[in-house]
């Protein structure tokens, strides 16, 4: 069940960001987070709530600093679906939700 919610959450974020409807995005995301069985313990969601329900978005230089990978490696992993894909916010700019990067880091540490 939580995988369905996580997929829906990602879809909702993309749709509302493209529509530029941040208020609706915030309300919908909070409702979906409440349905996740591990939302109370997960530090990603704790950070989300601590920021007043506002997602923080990172540019590529910040992602590189946090994950310790080079640009080319990040994009190779994105192609292989081994790293979160960025959200296009303009013709030549993309961002990553900080929560997705933190979750990837946590998963990556758990595998090592």
Secondary structure, DSSP 8 states (H G I E B T S, - for coil): -HHHHHHHHHHHHHHHHHHT-HHHHHHHHHHHHHH-TTTTT-HHHHHHHHTTT---EE-HHHHHHHH---HHHHHHHHHTT-S---EE-SSS-EEEEHHHHHHHHHHHHHH-
